[in-house]
């Protein structure tokens, strides 16, 4: 009885599968029966200007590190980072109590030496003063005058003034700290013009001339663009990356371009060259990184693998994979697959 039930159940299941199989439509061969409407264009030789694209960083025209030339405790710093300053503006000051006292003492010594010199002079003129005493009076006066000038200069050095106009870049000290001669306490940046620095691969550096036109786009300023044809390039390559440092000079009258801003750099060498150029948007990429475009051959969609070169305007140069006269799909390629029937419009 048990064996019969298992067999019957198996027959019933098999019968169900047979019924389902009879209701399932047969698979269709690959490709669509109805052609997909796409836009097809014929590959032709293009004569466009080559463009080179890089990522750059804005830097100041120059940076000056300022320090006190004498020892002392910083009494006050009058400016803040990012503040615009003018030439001759007082920036910081040392505690000048000691310097002031030294100057007063030096001035007193100089007056005494001057007084002695004046009194002995009349005697020396009459010839009644030994020469050695007169020389001694002259020497003491000169030493006193030198000490006074040094003390006066030290007092002046307790105040730090801006040697030029600009913007305060960074403060490296605060009030109350001890300052040493030559130890920078702040930097002044000149941003009346700026440099856009970027790196160029060695196989492209020969295409860039000093008057090459450039378009700089700064995202931090709402993608505002700036134009320039003032370019400088180094003759020494980076030993590791094999790239050459290059910079573009931009005028900055409104002081809106600030050091550290990242920007895109588009260079236009100016020379035109022929070749095959396709819109960059139609290039597809497989999961393993191969690039291809859709082409039409006999009304059938074909995936054609390509190798790309550099950017050319709004397109990209095709180094291999396409030939003149090939028909490429430029619109509607998202709707097609290999072997689909397609028709141009």
WOBEL-V946453 format. One line per field, one symbol per residue. phi: phi as a letter, one per 20 degrees, with the letter a starting at -180 (. if undefined). psi: psi as a letter, one per 20 degrees, with the letter a starting at -180 (. if undefined). burial: # if it has 16 or more other C-alpha atoms within 10 Angstrom, else .. Layout:
# WOBEL-V946453
phi->???
psi->???
burial->???
This chain:
# WOBEL-V946453
phi->.fffffffffffffffffffffeefffeffnefefeecdccefcfdccffccdbdccecffbcdedbfecfqefeadeccfneecdfnffdbbefdgfffffffffffffffffffffffffffffnedgffffffffffffffffffffffffffffdddffbfrcfebedbcgneeddgnefdacddedfbcddebddgfedffeedfdffccdddffdmlfdcdbcdccceedeffeelcdfccdecfcfeleedgnfebdcddcgoedceqeccgffeedcffeneebcecdcmndfcedeccddefcmeccfdeboccgnfddedbnffedcgmffcceb
psi->hgghggggghhgghhghhghhhipqqqqrqqqhpqpprppqpprpqnrpqqpprprppqqgqpppqrqjrqrppgqpirrpipprrpjppgrpqojgghgghggghgghhhghgghgghighghhijipqhhhghgggghgggggghghghghhghiippqpirrbqpgqpjrrpiqppqpiopirqppokhqrpoprqpqhiihiiprhkpqqpppohikkkqqqqqkopqqqipqphgilqppqqpppqmhjkhoqpipqrqpoqnhhpqqrappqphiiprprhjjqqrrpqpokjqppooqrpqcrqncjaqpohqhqqpiqoqoiqjiiiqrpjqpqqq.
burial->...............................#..#######.#....#.###..#######.###############.#....##....#######..##.##..##.##..##.##..##............#..##.##..##.##..##.#########..#####.#..##...#....#################....#..##..#######........#######...#.....#########.....###..#########.....###...###......######...####.##.#..###.####...#....#######..##.######.
